[in-house]
Amino acid sequence: MELIFIRHGQGEHTLDIPNSLHLKDPSLTVKGINQAKMLRKKFLLTDEDIIFISPIRRTLETAQIWTKNIDCRKIVSPLVSPRIFPVRTNGKTLPCDEIIDLETIKTDYPDLELDKNVSSLLWREGINTMPESEYNKIAHEFIASLKLLKRNKIYVVSHDGTITAYRQFITGCSLSREDFLDETGWVEITC
């Protein structure tokens, strides 16, 4: 199975760092919207494709723009929500990385499926500051569940830290922040 991780387009939270990291629920910028549109040329989707999406507005917007007029399966999951990388023991989730509540997702993105295979605690807190041992267990279970879908290729729209954490977990290679993807950058990993 090929996992294709794609980082979201440019978000408002990146325009005036570090101050902008305190924006709650930032959207894509105009540049981010255009980056998401470019994904249509990079990845030609069909109705058979499956995409897992982080429950953060900028990833949801990226996926919605990219998949416009394509009736593929789109699953919102906290298992691909923001993750601090490398994880810090006393790390705190910034406002820009707080998961959108389920009711808002249902209202604002009614055509998206919610991942029902995760606990309500994960829907509230996500994986951002989770200890490494706990994250590794969840990552293992997530990858195993993806294999059960019996697809050659699965897409994941997520965040730089999350993608790097999964890359490190799957490949066993030691990675750093230098390995972060650019906006709408992507990486393909065989599982």
Sequence and secondary structure as in RCSB ss.txt:
>XXXX:A:sequence
MELIFIRHGQGEHTLDIPNSLHLKDPSLTVKGINQAKMLRKKFLLTDEDIIFISPIRRTLETAQIWTKNIDCRKI
VSPLVSPRIFPVRTNGKTLPCDEIIDLETIKTDYPDLELDKNVSSLLWREGINTMPESEYNKIAHEFIASLKLLK
RNKIYVVSHDGTITAYRQFITGCSLSREDFLDETGWVEITC
>XXXX:A:secstr
 EEEEEE   BGGGSSTTGGGG SS  B HHHHHHHHHHHHHS   TT EEEE SSHHHHHHHHHHTTT   EEE
E GGGS   SS  TT    GGG    HHHHHHH TTSEE TTS HHHHHHTTTT  HHHHHHHHHHHHHHHHTT 
 SEEEEEE HHHHHHHHHHHH     GGG   TT EEEEE 
